[in-house]
Amino acid sequence: MTDTHEPQDPTGDSRIQRVPDAILKTLNTFDAHTRRKQTCLACGYVGIMGIEDELHPWWLSWWCIALVTVFGSLFMGAGLVIGGILIGLRFFGEFDTLVLVCPNCEEAYEQD
């Protein structure tokens, strides 16, 4: 009788590797994970990592967008358009940096 917790391959190939429970436990503490495998330079772990934080450039921070929008609309008249463009760049642009954490050694890395 096979254990139901073990991954099964319909072709009978035994190359499927189970992720250790300690790593799964650490990965479950994160709200988001990487989609591709990453390599930890500290311990050599290769696999998905947890995403701890997203860092945005200062010009895409909420306070900067608010200042540009308010002062731009008062003095230039185009502040709402510029503020809208900045909000669009914040959500749809790829200017953010991810802080990744290795589930094996818990070392944090910044990835552009």
N, CA, C and O atoms as a DFTB+ gen file, in Angstrom:
448 C
 N C O
     1  1       0.844      -1.170       0.000
     2  2       0.000       0.000       0.000
     3  2       0.894       1.240       0.000
     4  3       1.845       1.317       0.778
     5  1       0.594       2.216      -0.872
     6  2       1.409       3.413      -0.952
     7  2       0.868       4.493      -0.028
     8  3      -0.332       4.578       0.234
     9  1       1.787       5.309       0.455
    10  2       1.422       6.422       1.316
    11  2       0.786       7.515       0.460
    12  3       1.332       7.858      -0.589
    13  1      -0.337       8.064       0.872
    14  2      -1.052       9.063       0.076
    15  2      -0.356      10.414       0.091
    16  3      -0.693      11.282      -0.714
    17  1       0.601      10.612       0.981
    18  2       1.299      11.883       1.054
    19  2       2.486      11.954       0.093
    20  3       3.013      13.039      -0.152
    21  1       2.903      10.847      -0.438
    22  2       4.024      10.823      -1.364
    23  2       3.545      11.181      -2.770
    24  3       2.495      10.698      -3.194
    25  1       4.291      12.021      -3.511
    26  2       3.899      12.351      -4.882
    27  2       3.994      11.118      -5.767
    28  3       4.926      10.323      -5.647
    29  1       3.036      10.972      -6.640
    30  2       2.992       9.820      -7.526
    31  2       3.195      10.268      -8.968
    32  3       2.666      11.298      -9.386
    33  1       3.957       9.498      -9.719
    34  2       4.164       9.767     -11.135
    35  2       3.457       8.672     -11.914
    36  3       3.755       7.496     -11.705
    37  1       2.524       9.012     -12.812
    38  2       1.789       7.987     -13.538
    39  2       2.668       7.127     -14.440
    40  3       2.280       6.010     -14.781
    41  1       3.851       7.622     -14.837
    42  2       4.721       6.837     -15.707
    43  2       5.603       5.878     -14.924
    44  3       6.312       5.066     -15.518
    45  1       5.568       5.959     -13.597
    46  2       6.390       5.073     -12.779
    47  2       7.804       5.581     -12.597
    48  3       8.649       4.869     -12.054
    49  1       8.081       6.805     -13.041
    50  2       9.414       7.390     -12.915
    51  2       9.635       7.801     -11.464
    52  3       8.786       8.472     -10.877
    53  1      10.744       7.413     -10.888
    54  2      11.000       7.680      -9.474
    55  2      11.876       8.917      -9.262
    56  3      12.445       9.075      -8.182
    57  1      12.002       9.805     -10.265
    58  2      12.847      10.982     -10.136
    59  2      12.146      12.147      -9.437
    60  3      12.768      13.185      -9.214
    61  1      10.887      12.002      -9.092
    62  2      10.187      13.070      -8.390
    63  2      10.750      13.156      -6.992
    64  3      10.820      12.162      -6.269
    65  1      11.160      14.382      -6.613
    66  2      11.735      14.576      -5.291
    67  2      10.756      15.338      -4.424
    68  3      10.118      16.290      -4.874
    69  1      10.645      14.922      -3.207
    70  2       9.749      15.568      -2.255
    71  2      10.511      16.680      -1.545
    72  3      11.659      16.500      -1.138
    73  1       9.858      17.836      -1.399
    74  2      10.469      18.966      -0.710
    75  2      10.474      18.655       0.783
    76  3       9.455      18.225       1.321
    77  1      11.598      18.865       1.460
    78  2      11.663      18.583       2.898
    79  2      10.630      19.398       3.685
    80  3      10.310      20.532       3.329
    81  1      10.122      18.798       4.753
    82  2       9.072      19.434       5.557
    83  2       9.521      20.753       6.172
    84  3       8.716      21.676       6.293
    85  1      10.788      20.862       6.564
    86  2      11.279      22.106       7.172
    87  2      11.213      23.261       6.170
    88  3      10.869      24.382       6.544
    89  1      11.537      22.999       4.911
    90  2      11.485      24.043       3.884
    91  2      10.036      24.408       3.580
    92  3       9.716      25.587       3.426
    93  1       9.156      23.410       3.491
    94  2       7.733      23.692       3.267
    95  2       7.147      24.531       4.399
    96  3       6.347      25.436       4.162
    97  1       7.546      24.228       5.614
    98  2       7.050      24.971       6.773
    99  2       7.484      26.432       6.699
   100  3       6.702      27.334       6.999
   101  1       8.736      26.658       6.299
   102  2       9.234      28.026       6.163
   103  2       8.546      28.748       5.012
   104  3       8.198      29.921       5.150
   105  1       8.341      28.077       3.876
   106  2       7.686      28.701       2.725
   107  2       6.230      29.059       3.031
   108  3       5.707      30.029       2.482
   109  1       5.584      28.302       3.886
   110  2       4.187      28.585       4.232
   111  2       4.022      29.858       5.047
   112  3       2.903      30.354       5.175
   113  1       5.094      30.399       5.598
   114  2       4.988      31.635       6.373
   115  2       4.908      32.874       5.480
   116  3       4.583      33.954       5.973
   117  1       5.193      32.749       4.188
   118  2       5.177      33.882       3.261
   119  2       3.851      33.943       2.519
   120  3       3.232      32.917       2.236
   121  1       3.426      35.162       2.210
   122  2       2.197      35.358       1.444
   123  2       2.413      35.122      -0.042
   124  3       1.486      34.717      -0.743
   125  1       3.627      35.370      -0.537
   126  2       3.922      35.215      -1.960
   127  2       5.256      34.491      -2.122
   128  3       6.116      34.532      -1.242
   129  1       5.406      33.820      -3.279
   130  2       6.616      33.057      -3.580
   131  2       7.062      33.362      -5.001
   132  3       6.281      33.854      -5.816
   133  1       8.329      33.065      -5.293
   134  2       8.828      33.238      -6.648
   135  2       8.213      32.184      -7.552
   136  3       7.839      31.104      -7.094
   137  1       8.111      32.495      -8.814
   138  2       7.560      31.531      -9.774
   139  2       8.642      30.628     -10.353
   140  3       8.376      29.499     -10.767
   141  1       9.865      31.146     -10.373
   142  2      10.983      30.371     -10.906
   143  2      11.919      29.966      -9.780
   144  3      11.903      30.545      -8.694
   145  1      12.724      28.972     -10.059
   146  2      13.713      28.538      -9.074
   147  2      14.817      29.579      -8.969
   148  3      15.281      30.116      -9.976
   149  1      15.226      29.852      -7.756
   150  2      16.309      30.774      -7.467
   151  2      17.418      30.013      -6.756
   152  3      17.166      28.967      -6.158
   153  1      18.627      30.518      -6.814
   154  2      19.756      29.900      -6.143
   155  2      20.218      30.799      -5.003
   156  3      20.468      31.987      -5.203
   157  1      20.329      30.232      -3.817
   158  2      20.830      30.968      -2.656
   159  2      22.355      30.926      -2.704
   160  3      22.955      29.856      -2.800
   161  1      22.969      32.098      -2.637
   162  2      24.424      32.170      -2.690
   163  2      25.073      31.831      -1.357
   164  3      26.281      31.602      -1.301
   165  1      24.291      31.795      -0.283
   166  2      24.852      31.495       1.035
   167  2      24.930      29.993       1.290
   168  3      25.948      29.492       1.767
   169  1      23.846      29.270       0.968
   170  2      23.823      27.840       1.312
   171  2      23.744      26.916       0.106
   172  3      23.916      25.707       0.254
   173  1      23.486      27.456      -1.093
   174  2      23.419      26.634      -2.290
   175  2      22.048      26.052      -2.580
   176  3      21.912      25.255      -3.508
   177  1      21.023      26.422      -1.814
   178  2      19.659      25.945      -2.052
   179  2      19.186      26.407      -3.423
   180  3      19.403      27.556      -3.806
   181  1      18.535      25.503      -4.166
   182  2      17.945      25.836      -5.459
   183  2      16.470      25.483      -5.392
   184  3      16.119      24.325      -5.165
   185  1      15.602      26.470      -5.586
   186  2      14.168      26.245      -5.548
   187  2      13.432      27.562      -5.393
   188  3      14.015      28.637      -5.536
   189  1      12.143      27.465      -5.100
   190  2      11.373      28.687      -4.931
   191  2      11.720      29.336      -3.598
   192  3      12.096      28.661      -2.640
   193  1      11.587      30.651      -3.556
   194  2      11.891      31.406      -2.347
   195  2      10.682      32.251      -1.972
   196  3       9.823      32.536      -2.806
   197  1      10.631      32.642      -0.723
   198  2       9.554      33.491      -0.250
   199  2       9.833      34.950      -0.569
   200  3      10.980      35.393      -0.525
   201  1       8.777      35.699      -0.890
   202  2       8.907      37.132      -1.148
   203  2       8.510      37.861       0.122
   204  3       7.356      37.811       0.546
   205  1       9.480      38.542       0.726
   206  2       9.247      39.232       1.991
   207  2       8.685      40.632       1.792
   208  3       7.821      41.071       2.552
   209  1       9.173      41.339       0.767
   210  2       8.752      42.724       0.583
   211  2       8.971      43.140      -0.863
   212  3       9.757      42.525      -1.583
   213  1       8.264      44.197      -1.285
   214  2       8.455      44.823      -2.583
   215  2       8.909      46.248      -2.347
   216  3       8.226      47.015      -1.669
   217  1      10.047      46.606      -2.896
   218  2      10.581      47.953      -2.736
   219  2      10.366      48.730      -4.033
   220  3      10.711      48.256      -5.115
   221  1       9.793      49.929      -3.913
   222  2       9.545      50.786      -5.066
   223  2      10.541      51.937      -5.046
   224  3      10.999      52.331      -3.973
   225  1      10.890      52.491      -6.221
   226  2      11.751      53.678      -6.234
   227  2      11.047      54.861      -5.563
   228  3       9.818      54.891      -5.492
   229  1      11.812      55.824      -5.077
   230  2      11.231      56.942      -4.333
   231  2      10.222      57.712      -5.172
   232  3       9.237      58.214      -4.630
   233  1      10.436      57.819      -6.463
   234  2       9.536      58.597      -7.306
   235  2       8.217      57.868      -7.592
   236  3       7.318      58.442      -8.208
   237  1       8.094      56.614      -7.151
   238  2       6.823      55.888      -7.252
   239  2       6.210      55.633      -5.880
   240  3       5.293      54.821      -5.754
   241  1       6.706      56.318      -4.850
   242  2       6.108      56.177      -3.521
   243  2       4.830      57.016      -3.471
   244  3       4.661      57.966      -4.236
   245  1       3.944      56.645      -2.561
   246  2       2.640      57.318      -2.490
   247  2       2.782      58.792      -2.129
   248  3       2.036      59.627      -2.641
   249  1       3.728      59.123      -1.256
   250  2       3.878      60.524      -0.887
   251  2       4.344      61.365      -2.061
   252  3       3.907      62.506      -2.210
   253  1       5.222      60.828      -2.898
   254  2       5.708      61.561      -4.065
   255  2       4.591      61.726      -5.096
   256  3       4.443      62.799      -5.681
   257  1       3.814      60.684      -5.318
   258  2       2.696      60.776      -6.256
   259  2       1.680      61.806      -5.776
   260  3       1.156      62.580      -6.577
   261  1       1.396      61.820      -4.463
   262  2       0.445      62.792      -3.915
   263  2       0.969      64.216      -4.071
   264  3       0.218      65.112      -4.453
   265  1       2.260      64.434      -3.777
   266  2       2.837      65.775      -3.918
   267  2       2.807      66.258      -5.365
   268  3       2.440      67.402      -5.633
   269  1       3.189      65.394      -6.290
   270  2       3.192      65.768      -7.708
   271  2       1.777      66.080      -8.177
   272  3       1.562      67.040      -8.917
   273  1       0.815      65.272      -7.747
   274  2      -0.568      65.478      -8.166
   275  2      -1.136      66.787      -7.621
   276  3      -1.743      67.561      -8.361
   277  1      -0.938      67.031      -6.326
   278  2      -1.504      68.236      -5.706
   279  2      -0.825      69.496      -6.226
   280  3      -1.498      70.410      -6.705
   281  1       0.508      69.554      -6.134
   282  2       1.198      70.769      -6.562
   283  2       1.155      70.944      -8.078
   284  3       1.104      72.067      -8.579
   285  1       1.176      69.841      -8.794
   286  2       1.078      69.936     -10.250
   287  2      -0.270      70.444     -10.704
   288  3      -0.354      71.194     -11.676
   289  1      -1.328      70.050     -10.017
   290  2      -2.657      70.535     -10.410
   291  2      -2.859      71.987     -10.002
   292  3      -3.613      72.708     -10.656
   293  1      -2.199      72.434      -8.928
   294  2      -2.322      73.834      -8.508
   295  2      -1.534      74.780      -9.403
   296  3      -2.017      75.860      -9.743
   297  1      -0.323      74.382      -9.789
   298  2       0.550      75.298     -10.508
   299  2       0.625      75.041     -12.015
   300  3       0.771      75.982     -12.795
   301  1       0.526      73.785     -12.424
   302  2       0.681      73.499     -13.854
   303  2      -0.644      73.150     -14.528
   304  3      -0.805      73.369     -15.728
   305  1      -1.567      72.622     -13.783
   306  2      -2.829      72.194     -14.380
   307  2      -2.775      70.789     -14.941
   308  3      -3.815      70.237     -15.297
   309  1      -1.610      70.200     -15.032
   310  2      -1.468      68.855     -15.581
   311  2      -1.106      67.845     -14.499
   312  3      -0.706      66.722     -14.805
   313  1      -1.245      68.242     -13.235
   314  2      -0.851      67.370     -12.132
   315  2      -1.642      66.083     -12.061
   316  3      -1.097      65.036     -11.711
   317  1      -2.937      66.150     -12.395
   318  2      -3.749      64.925     -12.359
   319  2      -3.296      63.938     -13.421
   320  3      -3.281      62.730     -13.186
   321  1      -2.929      64.450     -14.585
   322  2      -2.447      63.567     -15.655
   323  2      -1.110      62.938     -15.257
   324  3      -0.906      61.735     -15.417
   325  1      -0.210      63.765     -14.741
   326  2       1.104      63.248     -14.320
   327  2       0.938      62.260     -13.162
   328  3       1.589      61.215     -13.145
   329  1       0.069      62.583     -12.189
   330  2      -0.195      61.657     -11.083
   331  2      -0.778      60.342     -11.570
   332  3      -0.422      59.278     -11.063
   333  1      -1.675      60.407     -12.553
   334  2      -2.244      59.182     -13.129
   335  2      -1.200      58.333     -13.824
   336  3      -1.219      57.105     -13.730
   337  1      -0.293      58.989     -14.518
   338  2       0.798      58.268     -15.183
   339  2       1.686      57.582     -14.148
   340  3       2.078      56.429     -14.325
   341  1       2.002      58.302     -13.059
   342  2       2.841      57.704     -12.008
   343  2       2.147      56.515     -11.340
   344  3       2.795      55.512     -11.040
   345  1       0.840      56.617     -11.107
   346  2       0.099      55.483     -10.520
   347  2       0.119      54.293     -11.474
   348  3       0.292      53.152     -11.047
   349  1      -0.058      54.563     -12.766
   350  2       0.018      53.481     -13.754
   351  2       1.386      52.827     -13.780
   352  3       1.489      51.604     -13.880
   353  1       2.445      53.635     -13.691
   354  2       3.802      53.083     -13.659
   355  2       4.040      52.261     -12.398
   356  3       4.732      51.243     -12.432
   357  1       3.464      52.707     -11.286
   358  2       3.640      51.959     -10.025
   359  2       3.037      50.568     -10.120
   360  3       3.627      49.598      -9.643
   361  1       1.864      50.465     -10.734
   362  2       1.185      49.174     -10.782
   363  2       1.584      48.313     -11.977
   364  3       1.647      47.089     -11.864
   365  1       1.852      48.939     -13.118
   366  2       2.096      48.151     -14.322
   367  2       3.538      48.194     -14.802
   368  3       3.920      47.399     -15.660
   369  1       4.342      49.097     -14.273
   370  2       5.752      49.158     -14.647
   371  2       6.559      48.134     -13.862
   372  3       6.119      47.637     -12.825
   373  1       7.703      47.838     -14.355
   374  2       8.562      46.864     -13.683
   375  2       9.763      47.580     -13.076
   376  3      10.908      47.363     -13.473
   377  1       9.468      48.435     -12.106
   378  2      10.510      49.214     -11.452
   379  2      10.765      48.751     -10.025
   380  3      11.629      49.300      -9.341
   381  1      10.029      47.755      -9.574
   382  2      10.146      47.340      -8.175
   383  2      11.271      46.326      -7.975
   384  3      11.689      45.639      -8.906
   385  1      11.741      46.256      -6.747
   386  2      12.764      45.304      -6.341
   387  2      12.145      44.371      -5.308
   388  3      11.504      44.828      -4.361
   389  1      12.334      43.069      -5.486
   390  2      11.790      42.090      -4.554
   391  2      12.836      41.711      -3.514
   392  3      14.016      41.562      -3.831
   393  1      12.394      41.559      -2.277
   394  2      13.266      41.049      -1.219
   395  2      12.908      39.576      -1.053
   396  3      11.835      39.242      -0.550
   397  1      13.817      38.696      -1.481
   398  2      13.604      37.246      -1.428
   399  2      14.285      36.668      -0.195
   400  3      15.352      37.128       0.211
   401  1      13.655      35.653       0.396
   402  2      14.225      34.993       1.569
   403  2      14.366      33.508       1.261
   404  3      13.412      32.857       0.836
   405  1      15.567      32.983       1.480
   406  2      15.837      31.558       1.278
   407  2      15.150      30.763       2.385
   408  3      15.335      31.072       3.562
   409  1      14.359      29.744       2.034
   410  2      13.690      28.963       3.069
   411  2      14.618      28.008       3.810
   412  3      14.235      27.447       4.837
   413  1      15.824      27.817       3.307
   414  2      16.751      26.892       3.937
   415  2      17.593      27.580       5.011
   416  3      17.686      27.092       6.138
   417  1      18.212      28.726       4.657
   418  2      19.091      29.416       5.617
   419  2      18.522      30.759       6.070
   420  3      19.103      31.409       6.939
   421  1      17.406      31.182       5.502
   422  2      16.699      32.421       5.826
   423  2      17.524      33.675       5.542
   424  3      17.359      34.699       6.207
   425  1      18.404      33.590       4.561
   426  2      19.174      34.742       4.094
   427  2      18.286      35.564       3.163
   428  3      17.567      34.994       2.343
   429  1      18.324      36.891       3.274
   430  2      17.501      37.775       2.455
   431  2      18.335      38.349       1.306
   432  3      19.501      38.697       1.489
   433  1      17.728      38.444       0.126
   434  2      18.380      38.984      -1.063
   435  2      17.440      39.984      -1.725
   436  3      16.219      39.856      -1.633
   437  1      18.013      40.974      -2.390
   438  2      17.237      41.892      -3.215
   439  2      17.411      41.490      -4.656
   440  3      18.530      41.299      -5.133
   441  1      16.274      41.362      -5.361
   442  2      16.316      40.976      -6.768
   443  2      15.596      42.043      -7.582
   444  3      14.446      42.376      -7.295
   445  1      16.273      42.584      -8.602
   446  2      15.675      43.609      -9.469
   447  2      14.715      42.974     -10.439
   448  3      14.110      43.670     -11.254
